[in-house]
Amino acid sequence: MPKSKRAKVITLSKTDKKGKELTIRLFNNIRECIDKFDYCFVFSVDNMRNTYLKDVRQEFADSRLFFGKTKVMAKALGNTPEEEYQPNLSKLYLTGNVGLFFTSRPPSEILSFFEDYIRSDYARAGTSSPRSFTIPAGVVYSQAGEIPQEEDVPLAHSLEPTLRALDVPTRLVKGRIMLDQEHTVCQEGDVLDSKQTRLLKLFGVETAEFRVRMLG
């Protein structure tokens, strides 16, 4: 009688006691989900934000989502046909910053939901800018040309020192912040630094998009 794959002893990576307990718990939770749910997806996340990932978890309260510790997740699935917990699980390719999503909902429903689930947010330092942003010359408005001027309001004069500290050459004229010539905050493709991201946020420019991509 062939040995059951489920009876195999799997050696997990060495770690401290607390870390080992968390690793074993993750390993066991994934295997429980393999038994419980009909489908398993591998996914990645663009511009990770815990708030939006929490919303996804709430939307799929009847499903289960794991993110992080790729090696442990791969071990739980099985890295080879001989080790896989259930047939074909070793074909799921886990590399990089990916997660596992278990559900019994129809795959078409899952794919449709995540195709449409995109949330805008402010960029973080170290990320690449998908667009250029320039503050127009003249009176500095709160959204700096992102909306029609008649719908905008001048930026509060108290923020003028903040702008100068962020390398924007402004000056105060009769209580209004002025810019003698347009100032480019970033160009498309720039790797943003902390000053650039602060300026983008100050003017309400959201250039990051949180989205979950189903990989397999």
N, C-alpha and C positions, 0 to 999 in steps of 0.2 A: 504494500500500500504506500503510495507516494506521500512524502511529508507535506503537511499543510504549510503554505507560505506564511500563514498567520501565526504559526507556532515558532517562527524563527526569532532568535535573539538578535536585536540590532544594536550595535555599539554606536553611541552618540559621541560627538566631539567632547574633548576634555574641557571642563570649566569649573568654576567654584560651586559650592553646595547650592546656594540660592539660584545661581544661573542654571545649574543642572536641573533643579526642580522645575524651573520655568520651561526649559527645553523639553523635558520629559512630558510635561503637561501639554505643550504645544503639539508634540509628536502624537500623543494619545488622542487629543481633541481632533486632530486631522483625520486619524484613522476612524474615529467614531463617526465623523461626518461622511467619510467614504461609504460607510455602511448605511448611513441614514438617508442621504440625499441621492437623487437620480443623476445629477449632472455636476461636473467640476470644471470650472473655467480658470485659466491663467490670465491675470490682468496686470497692467501697469498703470501708473498714475502720473499725469502731467501736472506740474506745479502743485505738489501735495499741500493740502490744507486740512487740518484735523476737523475743522468745523463742517466742511462739506462731506468728508468721509463719514462723519457721524450721521449726517443726514441720509447718506446712502444706507448705512446700517439700519436706520429707523425705517426707511422705505422697504427694506428687505428683512424685516424682523423675523420672517419665517425661514430665512436662509442663514448662511454663515460666511463670514469674510475673515481671512487671515492675511496679514501684511507684515513682511519682515522675516528675518532668519531663513533665508532661501535654502541654505544647506539642510536645515532641519526639515523644512517642508518637503524637499526633494527626497530625503531619507524616508519620510513617512509614506510618500507615494511609492518609492522604490526606484532606484537609479538604473536598474537593469531588469530585463525580463525575468531573471531568476529571483530578484528581490522584490518585484512589484507586488503591492498588497492586493490589487485586483488587476485582471488582464488589461493591458494597454496603458496603464498609468505611467509606465516608464517613458512613454512617448511624449508626455507633457514636458516641455523644455523650460526649466526654471533657471534663469540666469539674470543677473542684474537686480534692479529694484522692482521686484514683482510680487504678486500675492496670489492667493487661491480664493475662489468664490464658489461655494457649494449651494445648490438650490435644487428644488424639484419643480420649479416653474418652467414652462416651455422655453427652450432656447430662443425662439423668435421674440418672445416678450423681453427677455434679458437684453438681447442685442439691440432691440428697438429703444429700450429705455436709455441705455448708456450712449447710444448714438446721439440722442437729444440732450443728455444731461451735461451741460457745459455751464460753468459759473465763472464770472469775471472777478478778478481780485487785483490788488496792488502787487507789483513786481517786488522781488527781493534781490538784495545785492548778490552779485555773482551769476545772475541769470542773463540770458541774451534778450535784448529788446526786439520785439517783433515789428516795431514801427519807430518813426522819428517823432520828436516832439520839440516844438520851438515856441518860446514865449514872444508874442509880437511886441514891436516897439510901441511906445506911448504909455497911456495909463495901463497899469497891470490889473487885469480882471481876475476874478476868483477861479475861472476855468480857462483863462489864457487862450481864448480863441476856439475852444472846443465846441462852444455853442454860439449862436448869434449874439453880438454885443448888446443888443437891446433886451436880451433875455438874461444877461449876466449882470453882476454888480462888481464895482471896484474892490480889489482885495483890501482888507482892513490894514490901515496904516501901521498898526502895531506889529505887523509881520515883516516890515521892511528890514529890520536888523537880521531877522532869520534868513531872508533872501540873500543879503550880503554875505552872511556867514556861509551860505551855500554857493558862493562864488557868482551870484547874479549881480551885475553892477547897477543896482537901482539907486534912486535918490527920492527924497520926499519933496513934493512941490504942492504947497497949499493943502497939506493933509492927504495928498494922494501919492501912491507909489508910482514912480515914473521909470521908464526904461528908454534910454536914448536910441538904442538900436536893438533889433531882435536878438534874442539869446537862445542858442540851440542847447537844449538840455541833453538830448541823446539822438543818435542816428540809428536807423534800423540795423540790427546786427551787433550793436555795441554790447559788450559785457558790462552790465551796470554796476556802479559803485554805490556806496551808501548815500552820498550826496544826491546822486541822480534819482535814486528810489525815493528819497525824502521829498524832492521837488515834484516828482510825478504824483505822489500821494497828496502833497499840499494843494496841487491843482486838480485833484480828483480824477487823474488819468489812470485807469486800470488797464494794464497791458498784459497781465498774466491770465491764463485760462486754466481752471481746474477741470480735468476730464479723466474719466476712467476708460482705458482702451482694453478691450477683450482680445487677447492674443491667441487663445486656443482652448 
